[in-house]
Amino acid sequence: MEISTLTVYHCLVFVWYFFVVYAIAHVRTEERPSEVFLYGGQWKYLTVLNLVLQAVFYGVSFLADVLRLIKKLRCAKCVISSRDLLFSVLAFPVSTFVSISFWILYTYNRELVYPKSLDGVIPLWLNHAMHTAVLPIAVLEILATPHRYPAKKKGLILLGCVAFLYISWRCNSNTGLQAERQVNPRLQAKQSLHEC
């Protein structure tokens, strides 16, 4: 794809993800089910973190394209290598995992990942922007932009480190959830897939 077309594409996708992150951050707080947003709020969900990750990735991609357009090749090389590492280690694997795992679990038992109480809070288009659109956009990125991929060992180690940090953080936030359940007996009856 021509660099000017690629620049416009990356800019549009960056604006899209920025808008989606803004929309999810400004969901009407008075209508949120309290049990869904305890400890860490919406930031504990991989879906929301993935949206931020995608916005950062497409922002870096847009910056790399702009640097190539204005012939700042030395800066562009550094940004392009960062972009390629970010895409191959985090942006593509996380978006693929979020989309596929969400829809498999949703099909099996939607209450595990998207309780019916969220239907009135999160609009249908936003649900699809968070869980469906991320995968086709990531696949389009593979087709539109040539990437240099790191060695498998390096990529898997970096992805494993990020996964370990996320799981550790979630387990730590669930420790706080256990403390809240002891303080609030109404929460003791609720079982969650997110418990460690």
C-alpha positions in Angstrom: 0.0 0.0 0.0 1.3 3.5 -0.8 2.6 5.4 2.2 0.1 8.3 1.9 -2.8 5.8 1.8 -1.3 3.9 4.7 -0.9 7.2 6.7 -4.6 8.0 6.2 -5.6 4.4 7.1 -3.5 4.5 10.4 -4.9 7.9 11.2 -8.5 6.8 10.8 -8.0 3.6 12.8 -6.2 5.6 15.6 -9.1 8.1 15.7 -11.6 5.1 15.8 -9.8 3.5 18.8 -9.4 6.8 20.5 -13.2 7.4 20.1 -14.0 3.9 21.4 -11.8 4.3 24.4 -13.5 7.6 25.1 -16.9 6.1 24.7 -16.2 3.2 27.1 -14.7 5.6 29.6 -17.8 7.7 29.6 -20.4 5.0 29.9 -23.1 6.3 32.2 -21.8 5.5 35.6 -25.1 5.6 37.4 -26.4 2.7 35.3 -23.4 0.4 35.7 -24.0 -2.8 37.7 -21.8 -2.4 40.8 -20.7 -6.0 40.9 -19.1 -5.7 37.4 -16.9 -2.8 38.2 -15.5 -3.5 41.7 -11.8 -3.1 42.3 -10.1 -1.7 39.2 -13.3 -0.7 37.5 -13.3 -1.2 33.8 -9.5 -1.1 33.7 -9.3 -4.6 35.1 -10.8 -6.0 31.9 -8.5 -7.2 29.1 -11.0 -5.8 26.6 -10.6 -2.3 27.8 -6.8 -2.6 28.1 -6.7 -4.0 24.5 -8.6 -0.9 23.2 -5.9 1.3 24.8 -3.2 -0.9 23.4 -4.7 -0.7 19.9 -5.0 3.1 20.2 -1.3 3.4 21.2 -0.2 1.0 18.4 -2.1 2.9 15.7 -0.8 6.2 17.1 2.7 4.8 16.8 2.0 3.5 13.3 0.6 6.9 12.3 3.7 8.6 13.7 6.0 6.2 11.7 4.1 7.0 8.5 4.3 10.7 9.0 8.0 10.5 9.7 8.5 8.5 6.5 6.5 11.1 4.6 8.6 14.0 5.8 11.8 12.1 5.2 13.0 11.8 8.8 14.3 8.3 8.1 16.6 8.0 11.2 13.7 8.7 13.6 11.3 6.6 11.4 13.5 3.5 11.7 13.4 3.6 15.5 9.6 4.2 15.5 9.0 1.5 12.9 11.0 -1.1 14.9 9.0 -0.2 18.0 5.8 -0.4 16.0 6.7 -3.8 14.6 7.6 -5.2 18.1 4.4 -3.7 19.6 2.3 -5.3 16.9 3.8 -8.7 16.8 4.2 -9.2 20.6 1.1 -7.4 21.9 -1.4 -5.8 19.5 -2.1 -8.7 17.3 -2.0 -11.6 19.9 -4.1 -9.7 22.5 -6.8 -8.5 19.9 -7.0 -12.1 18.6 -7.4 -13.5 22.1 -9.9 -10.9 23.2 -12.1 -11.4 20.2 -12.0 -15.2 19.9 -12.3 -15.9 23.6 -15.1 -13.4 24.2 -17.3 -14.8 21.5 -16.6 -18.4 22.4 -17.5 -17.7 26.1 -20.4 -15.5 25.1 -21.8 -18.4 22.9 -21.3 -20.9 25.7 -22.7 -18.8 28.6 -22.9 -15.0 28.1 -23.2 -14.4 31.9 -19.6 -15.4 32.2 -18.3 -12.5 30.1 -21.1 -10.1 29.4 -24.0 -10.2 31.8 -27.5 -9.2 30.5 -27.4 -6.3 33.0 -24.8 -4.7 30.7 -27.2 -4.6 27.7 -28.8 -1.4 29.0 -25.4 0.2 29.9 -23.2 -0.6 26.9 -24.7 -0.1 23.5 -24.6 -2.9 21.0 -22.3 -1.0 18.6 -19.8 -0.5 21.4 -19.9 -4.1 22.3 -19.0 -5.0 18.7 -16.4 -2.3 18.6 -14.7 -3.8 21.6 -15.0 -7.5 20.8 -15.7 -8.0 17.1 -14.0 -5.2 15.1 -10.6 -5.6 16.8 -9.8 -8.9 14.9 -10.6 -7.8 11.4 -8.7 -4.5 11.9 -5.7 -6.5 13.1 -5.9 -8.8 10.2 -6.1 -5.9 7.8 -3.0 -4.4 9.4 -1.1 -7.6 8.6 -2.2 -7.4 5.0 -1.7 -3.6 4.6 1.7 -3.1 6.4 4.9 -5.1 6.1 6.2 -5.9 9.6 9.5 -7.3 10.8 8.8 -9.9 13.4 11.1 -10.6 16.4 12.6 -14.0 17.0 10.0 -16.5 18.3 11.8 -16.8 21.7 12.0 -13.1 22.2 8.4 -12.5 21.2 7.1 -15.3 23.4 9.1 -14.2 26.4 7.8 -10.6 26.1 4.2 -11.8 25.6 4.6 -14.2 28.6 5.9 -11.3 30.8 3.0 -9.1 29.9 0.5 -12.0 30.5 2.1 -12.7 33.9 1.9 -9.1 34.9 -1.8 -8.9 33.9 -2.7 -12.1 35.7 -0.8 -11.1 38.8 -2.6 -7.7 38.8 -6.0 -9.4 38.4 -5.3 -11.9 41.2 -4.2 -9.0 43.4 -7.4 -7.1 42.6 -9.4 -10.3 43.4 -7.8 -10.4 46.8 -9.3 -7.0 47.4 -12.6 -8.4 46.1 -12.5 -11.1 48.7 -12.0 -8.5 51.4 -15.0 -6.5 50.0 -17.1 -9.7 50.1 -16.3 -10.1 53.8 -17.4 -6.5 54.5 -20.4 -6.8 52.3 -22.3 -10.1 52.8 -24.5 -9.6 49.8 -21.5 -10.1 47.6 -20.6 -13.5 49.1 -23.2 -15.3 47.1 -21.9 -14.0 43.7 -19.6 -16.4 41.9 -17.2 -15.1 39.3 -15.1 -16.5 36.5 -12.5 -13.9 37.3 -11.6 -15.3 40.7 -8.1 -16.8 41.2 
